[in-house]
Amino acid sequence: MSEEPSPTERRFGPRRVIDVKVFANDGVELRRCTLRDIGLQGAFIETNNFPLAEGAEVELVIRLHREGKHVHCRFPAKVVRTKPDGAALRFTELDPLAQQVLVELVYTNDPQQAIKASY
């Protein structure tokens, strides 16, 4: 996990490097992508198969295994930076479940345990 941003980074707080299949909803369609890292304030998703524009509002959807059930957790976000292979997202207006899930994903020793089932 990273605590301090590099001179080119604009994010603060710990980040968890992760490789999980998720969905991004850009308001037009729900698209499959790969979550590459996640923190309490945002995430980076790999979007090789579709472009996202800086400033666009999206919803990141992660399928989790919680309390013996599969749950879809939704993270409203805004695209704050784009790269050829993906987009950096900043989370907006998270509900209590999304906040709790973020803490678990960022701070647990095995975040893959929470995300048992990939799409």
Secondary structure, DSSP 8 states (H G I E B T S, - for coil): ---S--TT----S-EEEEEEEEEEE-SS-EEEEEEEEEESSEEEEE-TTS---TT-EEEEEEEEEETTEEEEEEEEEEEEEEETTEEEEEE-S--HHHHHHHHHHHHSS-HHHH-----
